Amino acid sequence: MRHLIDFGDMTRQEWDALYRRCSDIMDRPQDYLDACRGKVSASLFYEPSTRTNFSFQTAMLRLGGSVFGFADPNSSSVAKGETLKDTVKMVSGYADVVVMRTPWEGSARAASLYSDVPVINAGDGGHMHPTQTMADLTTITRLRGGVDGLSVGLCGDLKNGRTVHSFIKAMEKFRDVKFFLISPRELAVPDYMRQFMREKGMWFTEVTGLEAVIPQLDVLYMTRIQRERFLDPLEYERNKGIYILTRRKLERAKKNLLVMHPLPRVDEIAVDVDDDPRAVYFQQARFGMFARMALLYDLANQPRMDPGAVEIGTRRVCGNPRCITRTEPYLPPLVRQIGGVDCCAFCDSPLR
């Protein structure tokens, strides 16, 4: 059975095929009105979402399918103490595909161990967000004609930004991409992402200022400082509002720059930037719907499959306080190597 947990699990050929279908859907949506007729998507959103939740629901409806689920875990049996395993086993008995977002890192991979149908990671804490990456790549390819050879600036919270982590994983599949990682030192990319980039031979430099590098960029990917990801409120207060993109700063940028943002924004992009033709973040959100249509077309039409028996965990192996293994101790103690370092197979954090 195929899931989408981490964009890094997808090959370049698989992405190219998925993009071709996405492009065909954009050009000929009438040909896909019944592509998922009779199929049902389960939407399990354990934390707030607007674009991702709505775009997945709209994507399934545009394909002729239907949707059920919850956007507030307090309205489900989760509030009674039901485990993730039991929720997924139950829901996958009703649906043809499960779309889930949670605040726990590694939760989608954990769910895939127990689901009878494909699981799509719609965001697991500050870890990964592969379908946002599909929206990002669709936007760049549609508007620039391709991804190879671009200089990309990632700006903001790169430590907790799951969209950033998925985006970096995806870019490993393309040629000659240069990354300018723009963040305060406290919010730099986590070690496992840095190790990944070095292992894959990716070009990157880490800087703390935006204005000095903006003339070199083909894509500027802004992100918000995420209050909900900070364990220490004082750390959030120190970093909020540190990067704000304005029309004045864009005067030094390339005329064909793409300004992107996964949204929602707070104050990191001034409203006066919205009318600049280089600002494509609202188009990016729409492209995301078409990318999710292509994904659902593939996954919702897979046959059901029993995932088989899973080892029962006897101890916690991960020290990451946000890891799903901390709240679901029955999970098996899975380990994988990243850059020669043993890491938790759920959240990718190094094991100590």
Buried (B, 14 or more C-beta within 10 A) or exposed (E): BEBBBBBBEBEEEEBEBBBEBBBBBBEEEEEBEEBBEEBBBBBBBBBEBEBBBEBBBBBBBBBBBBBEBBBEBEEBEBEEEEBBBEBBBEBBEEBBBBBBBBBBBBBBBBBBBBBBBBBBBBBBBBBBBBBBBBBBBBBBBBBBEEBEEBBBBBBBBBBBBBBBBBBBBBBBBBEEBBBBBBBBEEBBBBBBBBBBBEBBEBEBEBEBEBEEBBEEBBBBBBBBBBEEBBEEEEBBEBBBEBBBBEBEBBEEBBEEBBBBBBBEBEEBBBEEBEEBEBBBBEBBBBBBBBBBBBBBBBBBBBEEEEBEEBEEBEEEBBEBEBBBBBBBEBBBBBEEEBBEEEBBBBBBBBBE
